[in-house]
């Protein structure tokens, strides 16, 4: 018994006519008759009985066709998925924090492509459509919707491999007229008397800054919670409070004071995260290896 016989059987069961079935299958009627009689002999079941010029499934034939059709559907789906897998051998599904999407990640991909020498398939990168937040990216990684992400370290569970790639310096920003605005450096304990703009719990920076303030022994009073670091900076510039944020270029163009943090001395790390149990195709694994071999932890502004 083979797939071709099951396919012939399925078509004949639908048409109940050898001539029509053979025409649909683009084979001769004797070839179809031979295939069906061979199948009946192999399984020891009479599948059809004649009714005039047509045929009808026997009761046993009805059961066999019903069950074998499900098996045929599963096998066809398996074949399609296997074909898709072959086509995806050069595809890398990736996601990253927005701070890396403008320059850092495109540069890494460009350099990788320049060094990639396998000629069997052209590497392709597909960027995840998530929100760009670390929690969401790790969820996508665990659901195997993506192969690689660049994000904050969310937890210490052993299923994720975190490899540090970028270091961000954290600073305090205040409105220009704030009592702390003229400080040349700051101990974060000094900020606890003031209302702050904080990051939402679905962001990686929320966990980073929580760690920072835990060293001071107390969390700040949150005036507003915001998801994007640029939005946090905008709220501070508008006078809604102060905030701890990554040192980023946009701060140089906003009416805020940027104050180095003297204590606690803390830098935010951004990691390449991969799921240990996830199968990485040849291109994905090559890109992971490239990052691990070529990236020297760098301070990102």
Buried (B, 14 or more C-beta within 10 A) or exposed (E): EEEEBBBBBBBBBEBBBBEBBBBBBEBEBEEBBEBBEEBBEEBEEEBBEEEEEEBEBBEEBEEBBEEBBEEBEEBEEEEEEEEEEEEBEBBBBBBBBEBBBEEBBEEBBEEBEEEBEEEEBEBEBEEBEBBBBBBBBBBBBBEEBBBBBBBBBBEEEEEBBBBEBBEBBBBBBBBEEBEBBEBEEBEBBBBBEBBBBBBBEEBBBBBBBEEBBEEBEEBBEBBBBBBBBBEBBBBBBEEBBBBBBBBBEEBEEBEBBBBBBBBBEBBBBBBBBBBEEBEBBEBBBBBBEBBEEEBEEEEBE
